[in-house]
Amino acid sequence: MTVGESPHAERIGAVHEALAEVRRLLSEPTPSNVARSTQVLSTARTRLETVRQDLEACAWPDRGSQNTVLALRPELAAIAALLERAAQYHSDLLQTMVDASRSNKPPDSGEPATRLHLEV
């Protein structure tokens, strides 16, 4: 920490880095990236809440840090909503695949199917 720097700057910086990592991971929302994003976002949310509580407990809170925390909360919420949509997409895709596998059973006669019907 340098002179004039908030004691919370390091933790706030870690939250910024975590949010950047989640955005990067969600640019390619594979199931493993969604799972990793969930972990990283949870840690960032915990850190941000800890900083907020620390600032509220200070007799002379740093207004700059308070403003940064307030500014990060909507960003965190927006990224959480994006993560939720990515997770829902994969859940819906999996359910669609399961439903499709149940409805397209091969004929019992052993003859190859001559028509393929896809539902979207």
Secondary structure, 3 states (H helix, E strand, C coil): CCCCCCCCHHHHHHHHHHHHHHHHHHCCCCHHHHHHHHHHHHHHHHHHHHHHHHHHHCCCCCHHHHHHHHHHHHHHHHHHHHHHHHHHHHHHHHHHHHHHHHHCCCCCCCCCCCCCCCCC
